[in-house]
Amino acid sequence: MKLSQLKYFQVVCKHNNLTRAAEELHISQPGLTHVIHELEQEFGLTLFLRQNKGLVLTEEGRKFLEEANLLLQQSDYFVSRMKFLGQSNQIIRIGLPPASATLFFPSIMHMLHRQSPQIKIDVVEIGSLTNQQKILDGELDAALISTNTPVSAAFGGYLLARTRICLYVAADHPFAEREQISLREVCSIPLVMPTEESFLTTNTLKTCAQNKLTPNIMLHTNQIAIVSQLVQNGTAGTLVFHGTLPECAAYRAIPVQEFDDVYIYLIWNQYNPLSTALKQLIRATKTVYPQPMADFYCREIEAESPILNT
């Protein structure tokens, strides 16, 4: 028995006439007669009595129709639920650190929308370290992260770019004309930094500790607009990736000697099946960044990537 046979049976019961039922179903009358005969043979039932005025349901046929209606209702419900489930899988939960989001995500989102406009994005703005844990906990599908150390094999990843951390200061700051600057000098001025779970802040604190230095962090915020304003008006400097702040004559970017190159990755859980939507996100990312982009402040000799492309 097939569901299509039950649907044909429903239409025959609706008309009590094979000719009219066949017209509605756009099949031949002999073909429809054959379907009804197959059902009767499979279950050993007589579904209709043939009379001059048309077909009349037998008692067996009436009960068969009741059960067929229930089964087809369940089938319709199943189809609608699975379609809804498929639509819900078109939402990607992605974690974005503020600096990486500013630099890389808009172009990825633009390409994803062009290639797969049905996919929706649910953005969680948090730092790289928290992003990794939330992926492992199943709270995120993917994330952009920044790293200068090896990444756990639990993650699949695609390398977008290699960049450098720069000190941004106002154009009239005493450091503004410097070609590079030491971390000791950076620690001598007030800083506004991303929140403490971000790679930029944890890496700064770690590198300062290794050099027996303490940064003068006056404010933590992930609001790039606030950071930009505080740098422009000379209130503080900031340590962010080169290009994070919009091009502006009001401030200058200076590479910091002690900081290594930083790798920007799109990552996901290596051990979970990739949803169709996540595959499309990875595809869009590879379209925008077919080769890792290297900032011109990066060191001339590229270090070994801390995670393999997949």
SULRAGI-V536961 format. One record per residue. N is the residue number from 1. RES is the residue in one small letter. D_CENTER is the distance of its C-alpha to the mean C-alpha in whole Angstrom. Layout:
<<N	RES	D_CENTER> <N	RES	D_CENTER>>
This chain:
<<1	m	42> <2	k	39> <3	l	37> <4	s	38> <5	q	41> <6	l	41> <7	k	40> <8	y	43> <9	f	45> <10	q	44> <11	v	45> <12	v	48> <13	c	49> <14	k	48> <15	h	50> <16	n	53> <17	n	54> <18	l	52> <19	t	53> <20	r	51> <21	a	48> <22	a	48> <23	e	48> <24	e	45> <25	l	43> <26	h	44> <27	i	45> <28	s	49> <29	q	51> <30	p	52> <31	g	49> <32	l	48> <33	t	51> <34	h	50> <35	v	47> <36	i	49> <37	h	52> <38	e	49> <39	l	48> <40	e	51> <41	q	52> <42	e	49> <43	f	50> <44	g	54> <45	l	54> <46	t	55> <47	l	53> <48	f	55> <49	l	59> <50	r	60> <51	q	62> <52	n	64> <53	k	62> <54	g	58> <55	l	56> <56	v	57> <57	l	54> <58	t	56> <59	e	56> <60	e	54> <61	g	52> <62	r	51> <63	k	50> <64	f	47> <65	l	46> <66	e	45> <67	e	43> <68	a	42> <69	n	40> <70	l	39> <71	l	37> <72	l	36> <73	q	35> <74	q	33> <75	s	31> <76	d	30> <77	y	29> <78	f	27> <79	v	25> <80	s	24> <81	r	22> <82	m	21> <83	k	20> <84	f	18> <85	l	16> <86	g	15> <87	q	14> <88	s	12> <89	n	10> <90	q	9> <91	i	7> <92	i	3> <93	r	5> <94	i	5> <95	g	9> <96	l	10> <97	p	14> <98	p	16> <99	a	18> <100	s	15> <101	a	13> <102	t	16> <103	l	17> <104	f	14> <105	f	11> <106	p	13> <107	s	14> <108	i	10> <109	m	10> <110	h	13> <111	m	13> <112	l	10> <113	h	12> <114	r	15> <115	q	14> <116	s	12> <117	p	13> <118	q	12> <119	i	9> <120	k	8> <121	i	6> <122	d	8> <123	v	8> <124	v	11> <125	e	13> <126	i	15> <127	g	16> <128	s	15> <129	l	18> <130	t	16> <131	n	13> <132	q	14> <133	q	16> <134	k	13> <135	i	11> <136	l	15> <137	d	16> <138	g	13> <139	e	12> <140	l	8> <141	d	6> <142	a	6> <143	a	8> <144	l	10> <145	i	14> <146	s	17> <147	t	20> <148	n	23> <149	t	24> <150	p	23> <151	v	19> <152	s	20> <153	a	20> <154	a	18> <155	f	15> <156	g	14> <157	g	13> <158	y	13> <159	l	16> <160	l	15> <161	a	18> <162	r	22> <163	t	23> <164	r	26> <165	i	26> <166	c	29> <167	l	31> <168	y	31> <169	v	34> <170	a	36> <171	a	38> <172	d	41> <173	h	40> <174	p	43> <175	f	40> <176	a	39> <177	e	41> <178	r	40> <179	e	38> <180	q	37> <181	i	37> <182	s	38> <183	l	36> <184	r	39> <185	e	40> <186	v	36> <187	c	37> <188	s	40> <189	i	38> <190	p	36> <191	l	33> <192	v	30> <193	m	27> <194	p	23> <195	t	23> <196	e	24> <197	e	21> <198	s	20> <199	f	21> <200	l	23> <201	t	25> <202	t	25> <203	n	26> <204	t	29> <205	l	30> <206	k	30> <207	t	32> <208	c	34> <209	a	35> <210	q	36> <211	n	38> <212	k	40> <213	l	39> <214	t	37> <215	p	35> <216	n	36> <217	i	33> <218	m	34> <219	l	31> <220	h	27> <221	t	25> <222	n	21> <223	q	22> <224	i	22> <225	a	25> <226	i	27> <227	v	27> <228	s	28> <229	q	31> <230	l	32> <231	v	32> <232	q	34> <233	n	37> <234	g	38> <235	t	37> <236	a	35> <237	g	33> <238	t	29> <239	l	28> <240	v	24> <241	f	23> <242	h	25> <243	g	24> <244	t	22> <245	l	25> <246	p	25> <247	e	28> <248	c	31> <249	a	35> <250	a	35> <251	y	34> <252	r	34> <253	a	31> <254	i	33> <255	p	32> <256	v	33> <257	q	35> <258	e	34> <259	f	30> <260	d	29> <261	d	26> <262	v	22> <263	y	20> <264	i	16> <265	y	13> <266	l	10> <267	i	10> <268	w	9> <269	n	12> <270	q	14> <271	y	16> <272	n	14> <273	p	14> <274	l	10> <275	s	9> <276	t	10> <277	a	7> <278	l	5> <279	k	9> <280	q	8> <281	l	6> <282	i	8> <283	r	11> <284	a	10> <285	t	11> <286	k	14> <287	t	15> <288	v	15> <289	y	16> <290	p	18> <291	q	20> <292	p	20> <293	m	21> <294	a	24> <295	d	25> <296	f	29> <297	y	30> <298	c	28> <299	r	31> <300	e	33> <301	i	32> <302	e	29> <303	a	29> <304	e	27> <305	s	23> <306	p	22> <307	i	20> <308	l	20> <309	n	18> <310	t	16>>
